[in-house]
């Protein structure tokens, strides 16, 4: 019985450590991930409405990262004020929203959804092939394709 309790305690401590520098890359790989970086000393909590509107949108996952446990990742993303948000797609960073000195993040769920849509449209856009001459206007930039 003592052995079983020790084993359960070990497993619970081992698997409930959350996100850290070692497993961060593994956690953000595979799809759309909205990572919320928090800190023990942050001034304000993130508005719950922001994440509630984004969770599940285009199969997006919400990942909470404590900056004290993922110091290298936090430093690499240059987050100094918390809470801050980063958008990842298949392991690569696409967008960040940083808190100001008062701990307020100037974004809404609509902003994050728009960034997700733009990111997915960009991914599909490069797969598009033209059979003839065409011009496509994407974000005020015109691309001309010719069939060669």
N, C-alpha and C positions, 0 to 999 in steps of 0.2 A: 504494500500500500504506500509506504514511504517512497519507494522507487517510482511509482506511478505519479504521485503528486509532484515529485521533483522533475520528472519528464514533462508533465503538463506545464509547469512553471517555466521551464526552459523553452519549450515550444512557443508559449504565449509571448515571452520576451523576445524571442528570435524573430517571429513573424509579424509582430505588431510594432515594429520600429518606424513605420511610415516611410516617407520619402527622404533619402539622404543623397550625398554626393555619389555614392557607389551605385545606387540603383535608379538614379534619376533618368539616365538615358534609356534604360529598359522601360520605365514607366511611361515615357512620352512617345515611344515608338509605337506605331500602329494606329493610324487614324488621326482624328482631330482631338487635340487636348488643350483645354484652357487651364493653365496653371496659375493658381492664386498664391502669391508669396506673402507670407505673414511674418510677424515678429512678436515676441513677448512684449516689447516696449512700444508698439505702434500706438499712435494717438487715437485713431478711430477704426472701427470695424468696417469692412466692406458692406455696402448696401446689398442686402439679400435679393432685392428685385433684379439686380444686374445678372446674377448667376442663375436665378430661377428662370429667366427668360431665355438663357443660353443652353441650359442643361438639356441634352438630348437633341438639340437642333443639329441636323445633318449628322447625327450620331456622335456629337461632341461629348467628351467626358470632362468632368471637372476634377482637378487634382489640386489638393492643398499641400503646400510646401512650407515648412517652418524654416526660416532663413538661418536659424542657429544650427540646424541639422544638415543644411546644404549650403555651406559657406562658399565653396568654390563655384557652384552654379550661380549663386546670388551675385558673387563678384564678377563672373563672366558676363552676366546679363546687365551689370552696372545698376542694380537696384540698391538704392540707399535709403529710400523712404518706403514705408509700408502702410497699407497693403498695396501691392503692385500686381499686374496681370500680364501674362505672356501667352501668346497663341502659338501652338506648335502643330505641324502637319507632318506625319511620318518621321518624327524625330528632328525636324529642322524648324528653327524659329522663324515665324512669319511676321509677327506684330507684337509690340509691347505697349502697355499703358502704365505709366509710372505715377505714383502718388506724389503730390506736392509736399511742401514742408509741413503742412497741417494734417497730412494723412488722407487727403481727399483725392480720389481717382476721378479724373475728368473723362468718363466714358459711360455709356449706357449699354443695355443689352442690345439695342439697335445697332450701335457702333460695332460691337463684337460680331453680331450676326452679319453685318455688312462686310466685315473683314473676312469672315468665313466664306461668304458667297463670292467675293472677289478672288479669294485664294483658289476656290474650286473652279471658278470660271477661267482663271489663268491656267490651271492645270489642264482643263479640257481644251482651251484655245490652242495650245501648242500641238495637240493631236489632230487638229483640223487640217485637212488638205484640200487645196483648190484644184479643180480640173482645168479651169480657164482663168483668164485675168479677172481679178476681183480686188476690191479694196474693202477693208473692214476697219471701222472706226471703234477703237477700244480705248476708253479713258482719254479722249481727245488726241490720240496718236493714230495716224493712218498707216496701215501696213499694206504694201502691194505685193501680191503674189503672182508669179508667172509660171505657167506650165513649161518646163524645159525638157 
